[in-house]
Each structure stands twice: as C-alpha cells, then as structure tokens.
Amino acid sequence: MTNGFHFVRHGETDDNRRGVRCGGDRDIPLTERGIEQARHAAERFRRSGQTCGLVIAGPLDRTAVTGAVFAETLGVPLLRRDWLRERSLGAWNGLPIELTRPWFAAGETPPGGESEGAFAARVLDGVDELANGPTGLLKHRPLLVGSKGVARILLHRLAGRPGVELGNCEVVDFTRLSAPPGGPGWWRCDPLVSPLEAKAGACCPA
C-alpha cells in the first residue's frame, strides 16, 4: 500500500489571469492557456514515472476539466469529491488578490462566505477519509485536483509550510510520515520532478 498522494492546482482561469479572487462559489472555466497548461502538466507527470492509479477532482469546472485531462493522459479513473471545492469567498469574489491578502492573514471571514476554520476542517476531514477511510483510495496514490486555497490548507496544515502558493498546474507530492498525526509536519511535501531531476532533500518551492 502506498502512503501518500499527489496534488495539482487547476489550469489558468480568466480570474487568475486578471489577479482577482475566485472562490468555490464562483464557477468559471479554464482559459485556452489553462487547458494547454493542463495538457502539458499531465504529459510531464506521465513521463515522470510517478505512481498514480486514480485522479480525484473538485466539483467546479476548472478542477473537473483539469482532472479529466490528467485522467485521460494517465489512462486512470476520475472521481469527484465535494470536499475539494475551493473556499467560498462571498463578497470577496472578483476583488484584487493583493487587496485581500491582509484580510486572509487576519483570519477574517468574507461576507456571505466560508470561514477559514470551516474550510480547513472540510479539507482536512477529506484527507483523513482518503488516508484512513474504508474505501482504501490511498492505495492508488491518487492525484488530487483542487484550487489554490485547498493547496494552501494542505501545505500549511499537513506539511507545516505556511506561505507557500502553487502556480497553475503545479504538481506536488505528499507523503505521510511516521510521526503521530494531529499537527503540521506529519506529512512531507515534495515538488514533482522526474527521476533524473530529483535532488536529495528537495522540498516545496517557497
């Protein structure tokens, strides 16, 4: 049985291109560039030789399409899970990212949106079900497809790497460590690299 999973952020959307917030309550498609990013990343992932028998995508169009591209390229099944939905941002949707950074850092809840605590609990409960639930999906070393906020929770809460942000279609790997669960650092995060590119001690880019 494997002891980890991969994660990829979806391809570019128009909101990403414009540098504005796009939460889980705003469903917009990938741009043409975003689709090409997904195709390129999926092919790179296939060539890397990473073990992956399943793709699990969030329900929004941008993650579902990115997941479908990866699943088709890898020749593996595609599942959808609602816990991979991005955080609902309510009135913050469409606002410049730089404007809202202090609000995120202060732990504020957007009007009409989802609190940071509720969002983090949803994502971490999903990972717990993936890792310890009766379905045994972790044995497939799945590739999870989500948005930047989901990646932020995984990087900060699981791997103890606050402040790291993934670019569109950037892939990272999470490996469960032997330390007891329950806090940052009980999973390790590594960037996706091919065997020839691998370097000892590599970790997620800051």
ABEGO torsion letter per residue (X at the ends): XBABBBBBBBBBBAAAAAGBBBBAABBBBBBAAAAAAAAAAAAAAAAAGBBBABBBBBABAAAAAAAAAAAAAAGBBBBBBAAABBBBAEAABGBBAAAAAAAAAAGBBBBGBBBAAAAAAAAAAAAAAAAABAAGAAAAGBBBBBBAAAAAAAAAAAAGBBGBBBBBGBBBBBBBBABBBGBBGABBBBBBBBAAABBBGBBBBX
